[in-house]
Amino acid sequence: QVQLVESGGGLVQPGGSLRLSCAASGIIFSTNVMGWYRQAPGKQREWVATITSGGFTNYADSVKVRFTIFRDNAKNTVYLQMNSLKPDDTAVYYCKVPLGPGNVYWGQGTQVTVSS
């Protein structure tokens, strides 16, 4: 059974940092692309960042330079380091693993609130 569990969200002031974690089970983690997405209130879920099995990364323009996605295959965990946070980064953050066409798994999400 595939399971993704996010953690690390919280309340942070503008300019602050947070590190999100997504622990995966039920998959061969090291061979899978992993992604982070977010959904702000009243908005559609949007892609944030992706990391391939080989460690190649890609980012949405809105988070490029400020966010870093990385993985620890020994811990079956993908991380999202978020720096220089802005109020517009406030959202529920989800991790995702695509296992094939129509076979996508999501975590339950973790709330990030950026506010003074």
C-alpha positions in Angstrom: 0.0 0.0 0.0 1.4 3.3 -1.1 1.5 6.0 1.6 2.9 9.5 1.5 3.1 11.5 4.8 4.0 15.2 4.8 5.2 17.1 7.8 7.0 20.3 8.7 4.4 22.9 8.0 3.5 25.7 10.3 3.2 29.5 10.8 6.2 31.6 9.8 6.9 35.3 9.3 7.6 36.7 5.9 11.3 36.2 5.1 11.4 33.1 7.2 12.2 29.5 6.3 10.6 26.1 6.6 11.6 22.6 5.6 8.8 20.2 4.6 9.3 16.4 4.5 7.4 13.7 2.7 8.0 10.1 3.9 7.1 7.5 1.4 6.3 3.8 1.9 5.0 1.0 -0.3 7.1 2.1 -3.3 10.6 1.6 -4.5 11.4 5.2 -3.6 14.7 5.6 -5.2 13.4 4.8 -8.7 10.5 7.3 -8.6 10.1 10.9 -9.6 8.7 12.9 -6.6 6.9 16.2 -6.7 5.7 19.0 -4.5 2.4 20.8 -5.2 0.5 23.4 -3.3 -3.1 24.7 -3.1 -4.0 28.1 -1.7 -7.5 28.9 -0.5 -9.8 29.4 -3.5 -7.2 28.4 -6.0 -6.3 25.4 -8.0 -3.6 23.0 -6.9 -0.3 24.1 -8.6 3.0 22.4 -9.2 5.9 23.6 -7.2 8.9 21.4 -7.8 10.0 18.0 -9.1 13.0 15.8 -8.5 13.8 12.8 -10.6 15.3 9.5 -9.5 18.7 10.8 -10.7 18.4 14.0 -8.7 17.6 16.4 -11.5 15.3 19.2 -10.3 12.8 21.6 -11.8 10.9 24.5 -10.2 8.0 26.7 -10.8 9.1 30.2 -11.7 7.4 31.6 -8.6 9.6 29.6 -6.2 12.8 29.3 -8.2 15.9 30.3 -6.2 13.9 30.4 -3.0 12.9 26.7 -2.7 15.1 23.6 -3.0 13.8 20.1 -3.5 16.0 17.2 -2.5 15.7 13.6 -1.5 17.3 11.0 0.8 16.8 7.6 -0.7 18.0 5.9 2.4 15.2 7.4 4.4 12.6 7.2 1.6 12.0 10.9 2.1 11.7 13.9 -0.2 12.2 17.4 1.2 11.3 20.9 0.3 13.5 23.6 1.8 11.6 26.9 1.6 13.5 30.2 2.2 12.5 33.8 1.9 8.9 32.9 2.3 6.2 35.3 1.2 2.5 35.6 2.1 1.7 34.3 -1.4 3.4 31.0 -0.4 0.6 30.3 2.1 -1.1 27.1 1.0 -1.5 23.4 1.8 1.6 21.6 0.4 1.3 18.1 -1.0 3.8 15.6 -2.2 3.0 13.4 -5.2 4.3 10.2 -6.7 3.2 9.2 -10.2 3.5 5.5 -10.7 2.0 5.3 -14.2 -0.8 6.6 -16.3 -3.8 7.2 -14.0 -1.9 5.8 -11.1 -0.9 8.8 -8.9 -0.7 9.0 -5.2 -0.9 12.1 -3.0 -0.1 12.8 0.6 -2.6 14.4 3.0 -1.0 17.8 2.9 0.7 20.1 5.4 -0.4 23.7 6.0 2.1 26.5 5.5 1.0 29.9 6.6 3.2 33.0 6.0 2.0 35.9 8.0 3.3 38.6 10.4 
